[in-house]
Amino acid sequence: MTDLRPAFGERPARQDAPGTPRSLPALPGQHRIGPPSEAVPLTPAEQAAFTDLVRRLDDGD
């Protein structure tokens, strides 16, 4: 019978692709669902102020 364990000092072969996070089997699967989004309508004055702010930041002022 062949011993499939790595020899002392050797690292076992990775089962997942490089760059992918490894899962922990003791933890339940996590869902990528965040809190519900909220929206608040802006008044025309707030919209104008926000537009001005974005314009200033875009110009580097």
PyMOL CGO cylinders between C-alpha atoms (Angstrom):
from pymol import cmd
from pymol.cgo import CYLINDER

trace = [
    CYLINDER, 0.00, 0.00, 0.00, 1.28, 3.48, -0.88, 0.3, 1, 1, 1, 1, 1, 1,
    CYLINDER, 1.28, 3.48, -0.88, 1.56, 6.11, 1.84, 0.3, 1, 1, 1, 1, 1, 1,
    CYLINDER, 1.56, 6.11, 1.84, -0.18, 9.26, 0.52, 0.3, 1, 1, 1, 1, 1, 1,
    CYLINDER, -0.18, 9.26, 0.52, 0.86, 11.46, 3.43, 0.3, 1, 1, 1, 1, 1, 1,
    CYLINDER, 0.86, 11.46, 3.43, 3.62, 14.02, 2.75, 0.3, 1, 1, 1, 1, 1, 1,
    CYLINDER, 3.62, 14.02, 2.75, 7.06, 13.20, 4.14, 0.3, 1, 1, 1, 1, 1, 1,
    CYLINDER, 7.06, 13.20, 4.14, 8.22, 15.06, 7.26, 0.3, 1, 1, 1, 1, 1, 1,
    CYLINDER, 8.22, 15.06, 7.26, 8.94, 18.70, 6.39, 0.3, 1, 1, 1, 1, 1, 1,
    CYLINDER, 8.94, 18.70, 6.39, 7.03, 18.67, 3.09, 0.3, 1, 1, 1, 1, 1, 1,
    CYLINDER, 7.03, 18.67, 3.09, 3.93, 20.73, 2.60, 0.3, 1, 1, 1, 1, 1, 1,
    CYLINDER, 3.93, 20.73, 2.60, 0.80, 18.93, 1.41, 0.3, 1, 1, 1, 1, 1, 1,
    CYLINDER, 0.80, 18.93, 1.41, -0.47, 19.80, -2.07, 0.3, 1, 1, 1, 1, 1, 1,
    CYLINDER, -0.47, 19.80, -2.07, -3.05, 22.59, -2.16, 0.3, 1, 1, 1, 1, 1, 1,
    CYLINDER, -3.05, 22.59, -2.16, -6.54, 21.47, -3.03, 0.3, 1, 1, 1, 1, 1, 1,
    CYLINDER, -6.54, 21.47, -3.03, -7.82, 24.95, -3.91, 0.3, 1, 1, 1, 1, 1, 1,
    CYLINDER, -7.82, 24.95, -3.91, -6.67, 27.37, -6.58, 0.3, 1, 1, 1, 1, 1, 1,
    CYLINDER, -6.67, 27.37, -6.58, -4.03, 29.94, -5.57, 0.3, 1, 1, 1, 1, 1, 1,
    CYLINDER, -4.03, 29.94, -5.57, -5.55, 33.26, -4.53, 0.3, 1, 1, 1, 1, 1, 1,
    CYLINDER, -5.55, 33.26, -4.53, -8.84, 31.78, -3.36, 0.3, 1, 1, 1, 1, 1, 1,
    CYLINDER, -8.84, 31.78, -3.36, -9.69, 31.93, 0.33, 0.3, 1, 1, 1, 1, 1, 1,
    CYLINDER, -9.69, 31.93, 0.33, -9.68, 28.63, 2.14, 0.3, 1, 1, 1, 1, 1, 1,
    CYLINDER, -9.68, 28.63, 2.14, -12.85, 27.67, 3.94, 0.3, 1, 1, 1, 1, 1, 1,
    CYLINDER, -12.85, 27.67, 3.94, -12.99, 26.50, 7.51, 0.3, 1, 1, 1, 1, 1, 1,
    CYLINDER, -12.99, 26.50, 7.51, -15.09, 23.35, 7.75, 0.3, 1, 1, 1, 1, 1, 1,
    CYLINDER, -15.09, 23.35, 7.75, -16.18, 24.11, 11.32, 0.3, 1, 1, 1, 1, 1, 1,
    CYLINDER, -16.18, 24.11, 11.32, -17.90, 27.36, 10.27, 0.3, 1, 1, 1, 1, 1, 1,
    CYLINDER, -17.90, 27.36, 10.27, -21.21, 27.44, 8.41, 0.3, 1, 1, 1, 1, 1, 1,
    CYLINDER, -21.21, 27.44, 8.41, -21.26, 28.88, 4.91, 0.3, 1, 1, 1, 1, 1, 1,
    CYLINDER, -21.26, 28.88, 4.91, -21.48, 32.65, 4.77, 0.3, 1, 1, 1, 1, 1, 1,
    CYLINDER, -21.48, 32.65, 4.77, -23.91, 34.44, 2.49, 0.3, 1, 1, 1, 1, 1, 1,
    CYLINDER, -23.91, 34.44, 2.49, -22.88, 37.67, 0.79, 0.3, 1, 1, 1, 1, 1, 1,
    CYLINDER, -22.88, 37.67, 0.79, -26.08, 39.47, 1.68, 0.3, 1, 1, 1, 1, 1, 1,
    CYLINDER, -26.08, 39.47, 1.68, -25.73, 42.83, 3.39, 0.3, 1, 1, 1, 1, 1, 1,
    CYLINDER, -25.73, 42.83, 3.39, -28.27, 44.92, 5.22, 0.3, 1, 1, 1, 1, 1, 1,
    CYLINDER, -28.27, 44.92, 5.22, -31.19, 46.29, 3.24, 0.3, 1, 1, 1, 1, 1, 1,
    CYLINDER, -31.19, 46.29, 3.24, -30.30, 49.46, 1.37, 0.3, 1, 1, 1, 1, 1, 1,
    CYLINDER, -30.30, 49.46, 1.37, -31.93, 52.72, 2.28, 0.3, 1, 1, 1, 1, 1, 1,
    CYLINDER, -31.93, 52.72, 2.28, -32.57, 55.79, 0.18, 0.3, 1, 1, 1, 1, 1, 1,
    CYLINDER, -32.57, 55.79, 0.18, -33.58, 59.29, 1.17, 0.3, 1, 1, 1, 1, 1, 1,
    CYLINDER, -33.58, 59.29, 1.17, -34.68, 61.73, -1.52, 0.3, 1, 1, 1, 1, 1, 1,
    CYLINDER, -34.68, 61.73, -1.52, -32.65, 64.94, -1.65, 0.3, 1, 1, 1, 1, 1, 1,
    CYLINDER, -32.65, 64.94, -1.65, -34.15, 68.37, -1.89, 0.3, 1, 1, 1, 1, 1, 1,
    CYLINDER, -34.15, 68.37, -1.89, -33.22, 70.48, -4.95, 0.3, 1, 1, 1, 1, 1, 1,
    CYLINDER, -33.22, 70.48, -4.95, -30.89, 72.54, -2.73, 0.3, 1, 1, 1, 1, 1, 1,
    CYLINDER, -30.89, 72.54, -2.73, -29.15, 69.39, -1.47, 0.3, 1, 1, 1, 1, 1, 1,
    CYLINDER, -29.15, 69.39, -1.47, -28.82, 68.06, -5.01, 0.3, 1, 1, 1, 1, 1, 1,
    CYLINDER, -28.82, 68.06, -5.01, -27.24, 71.35, -6.12, 0.3, 1, 1, 1, 1, 1, 1,
    CYLINDER, -27.24, 71.35, -6.12, -24.84, 71.35, -3.16, 0.3, 1, 1, 1, 1, 1, 1,
    CYLINDER, -24.84, 71.35, -3.16, -23.82, 67.75, -3.89, 0.3, 1, 1, 1, 1, 1, 1,
    CYLINDER, -23.82, 67.75, -3.89, -23.30, 68.53, -7.57, 0.3, 1, 1, 1, 1, 1, 1,
    CYLINDER, -23.30, 68.53, -7.57, -21.12, 71.51, -6.60, 0.3, 1, 1, 1, 1, 1, 1,
    CYLINDER, -21.12, 71.51, -6.60, -19.13, 69.36, -4.19, 0.3, 1, 1, 1, 1, 1, 1,
    CYLINDER, -19.13, 69.36, -4.19, -18.48, 66.71, -6.83, 0.3, 1, 1, 1, 1, 1, 1,
    CYLINDER, -18.48, 66.71, -6.83, -17.46, 69.38, -9.33, 0.3, 1, 1, 1, 1, 1, 1,
    CYLINDER, -17.46, 69.38, -9.33, -15.02, 70.91, -6.83, 0.3, 1, 1, 1, 1, 1, 1,
    CYLINDER, -15.02, 70.91, -6.83, -13.50, 67.54, -5.95, 0.3, 1, 1, 1, 1, 1, 1,
    CYLINDER, -13.50, 67.54, -5.95, -13.17, 66.69, -9.63, 0.3, 1, 1, 1, 1, 1, 1,
    CYLINDER, -13.17, 66.69, -9.63, -11.32, 69.97, -10.29, 0.3, 1, 1, 1, 1, 1, 1,
    CYLINDER, -11.32, 69.97, -10.29, -8.93, 69.33, -7.39, 0.3, 1, 1, 1, 1, 1, 1,
    CYLINDER, -8.93, 69.33, -7.39, -10.00, 72.39, -5.34, 0.3, 1, 1, 1, 1, 1, 1,
]
cmd.load_cgo(trace, "trace")
